[in-house]
Each structure stands twice: as C-alpha cells, then as structure tokens.
Amino acid sequence: MGQQSFLPEIDREQTQANVEAALAKYRIYKYLSFEEREASITAGYDDSPRSSPTNVTTDQTARIAIFNVDTNAFRKDYCDRVERSVKRMPAQERLLIEERYMTNEHDYITDQNVYNHKFKPPISAGTYAKIRWKAFYKLALNMNLIVEKSEEVEADD
C-alpha cells in the first residue's frame, strides 16, 4: 500500500483479527454479567496422611474477595480503555465501530446494514471498507494490537 519506508509493513489480516478479538472481548466484558465466586461454608476433611505438615494457612474468603474485586476492576478498565479509544476517532469511524462492533446486537447487525442504514447518506461497500480499516488501524495502535509482517527470507537451492 502507500506506507512510507520508515514504517514497518503491517499484516492487515492479522491486525484486523486482533482488533475484532479485542472488540469481542469488550462485548463480553460489557454485556455479560460476571459471576462472582463465593466462599464454601462447609468444612473439608482430608483423611489421607501427609508426609510432612505444609505449614501453609489459606484464607479462602480473602482470595475470593480479591479475585472478585480485581476481575471486576479489570473488566471495567478494559471497557473504559476501548471506549476512550473509540471516542477519539473521527465521527464516521466512531459511528462504524459503535454501530457494528460495540453493540449488544452485534451478532444480528451486518456490515451492509451499517453502511446502508446507519450512515446518512448511505455509503458504498468500498468506502465502508476504507473507513473500517482506518478505524481498526487506530484502535490497533491505541491498544497495541498491530501485527507487523514478518520478513521471510527464501533460500536459493
């Protein structure tokens, strides 16, 4: 494409796959509820003999509380990071990403639906593809998802 020589060449296919995976993760974190872990209240007994005492005490309740808090915080931070990245995009790119990838209805919305019904006036499939790649490129940069093409050296026999 029209990339300058000092920039690494980008593997568009893999970068796009990374961005789509990140947006799928966003939807899971945003729209699926997190099932918090709960402490077991029944005592456990193990009658198998131990060769030596472990001298380790565990605090199941503390571990569960930390897991629940940390997991919720991580999910919220991740969603906030994606939303901030999208909000910084130009209007058309932001509209495309929000309407196509950041909605709970993602599985039922097609690219064609977005470029024919969400853009005013409607845009062509080619224009949509260009806008989507620009948006994906920016998201990939913001979220460190860029994949560079690896240089394959062919050996002459």
C-alpha positions in Angstrom: 0.0 0.0 0.0 1.1 3.6 0.4 3.1 3.2 3.5 6.4 5.0 3.8 9.6 3.1 4.0 10.5 4.0 7.6 7.3 2.4 8.9 7.0 -1.3 9.3 4.7 -3.1 7.0 1.5 -4.2 8.7 -0.1 -7.6 8.4 -3.6 -6.2 7.8 -5.3 -9.6 8.1 -3.8 -10.4 11.5 -4.2 -6.9 12.8 -7.9 -6.9 11.8 -8.3 -10.3 13.6 -6.7 -8.9 16.7 -9.0 -5.8 16.7 -12.1 -7.9 16.1 -11.0 -10.2 19.0 -10.5 -7.2 21.3 -13.9 -5.8 20.4 -15.5 -9.3 21.0 -13.7 -9.3 24.4 -15.2 -5.8 25.0 -18.7 -7.0 24.3 -18.3 -10.0 26.6 -17.0 -7.8 29.4 -19.6 -5.1 28.8 -22.8 -7.1 28.3 -22.3 -10.5 30.0 -22.5 -10.4 33.8 -19.6 -11.6 35.9 -20.5 -14.4 38.2 -18.8 -13.7 41.5 -17.2 -16.5 43.4 -18.4 -17.4 46.8 -16.7 -19.0 49.8 -17.5 -22.6 50.7 -19.1 -22.7 54.1 -18.7 -26.4 54.7 -15.6 -27.7 56.4 -13.4 -30.1 54.4 -11.7 -33.0 55.9 -8.9 -35.0 54.3 -8.1 -38.3 56.0 -5.0 -39.0 53.8 -1.8 -38.9 55.8 0.7 -36.2 54.9 4.4 -36.9 54.9 5.1 -33.5 56.5 3.0 -30.6 57.5 2.7 -27.8 54.9 2.7 -25.0 57.4 0.6 -23.0 55.0 -2.6 -21.3 56.1 -5.0 -20.2 53.5 -7.7 -17.6 53.6 -10.2 -18.7 51.1 -12.5 -15.7 51.7 -9.8 -13.2 51.2 -8.6 -14.9 47.9 -12.2 -14.9 46.6 -12.8 -11.3 47.6 -9.6 -10.2 45.9 -10.5 -12.2 42.8 -14.0 -10.7 42.6 -12.8 -7.1 43.1 -9.8 -7.5 40.7 -11.7 -9.2 38.0 -14.5 -6.5 38.0 -11.9 -3.7 38.0 -10.0 -5.3 35.1 -13.2 -5.7 33.1 -14.3 -2.1 33.8 -10.8 -0.7 33.0 -10.7 -2.7 29.7 -14.1 -1.4 28.6 -13.2 2.2 29.5 -10.0 1.9 27.5 -11.8 0.7 24.4 -14.5 3.4 24.8 -11.9 6.2 25.2 -10.0 5.0 22.1 -13.2 5.0 20.0 -14.4 8.4 21.3 -11.1 9.9 20.0 -11.9 8.8 16.4 -13.4 10.9 13.7 -17.2 10.8 13.5 -17.5 8.3 10.7 -15.0 5.8 12.2 -16.6 6.2 15.6 -20.1 5.6 14.2 -18.9 2.5 12.3 -17.2 0.9 15.3 -20.0 1.8 17.8 -22.9 0.6 15.5 -21.2 -2.5 14.2 -18.9 -3.8 16.9 -19.8 -2.2 20.3 -23.4 -3.0 20.5 -25.1 -5.9 22.3 -26.9 -6.7 19.0 -23.5 -7.3 17.2 -24.5 -10.8 16.1 -27.5 -9.5 14.3 -26.1 -6.4 12.6 -24.3 -6.8 9.3 -21.8 -4.5 7.6 -24.4 -3.9 4.9 -27.0 -2.8 7.4 -24.5 -0.3 8.8 -23.4 1.3 5.6 -26.9 1.4 4.1 -28.9 2.4 7.2 -26.6 4.0 9.8 -24.7 6.4 7.6 -26.5 9.4 6.4 -26.4 9.4 3.4 -25.6 5.7 2.8 -22.1 4.9 1.7 -20.7 2.3 -0.7 -19.2 -1.0 0.5 -15.8 0.2 -0.7 -16.0 3.4 1.3 -17.2 1.4 4.3 -14.2 -0.9 4.0 -11.8 2.0 3.8 -13.3 3.7 6.9 -13.3 0.4 8.8 -9.6 -0.2 8.1 -8.8 3.3 9.2 -10.8 2.8 12.4 -9.2 -0.7 13.0 -5.7 0.8 12.4 -6.3 3.5 15.0 -7.7 1.0 17.5 -4.8 -1.3 16.9 -2.3 1.5 17.6 -4.1 2.7 20.7 -4.5 -0.8 22.1 -1.1 -2.2 21.0 -2.6 -4.8 18.6 -0.6 -4.1 15.5 1.0 -7.1 13.8 4.0 -6.4 11.6 4.6 -8.5 8.6 7.5 -10.9 9.1 10.2 -10.8 6.5 10.5 -14.3 5.1 13.9 -15.0 3.6 13.8 -17.5 0.8 16.9 -19.6 0.4 18.1 -20.4 -3.1 19.0 -24.1 -3.6 
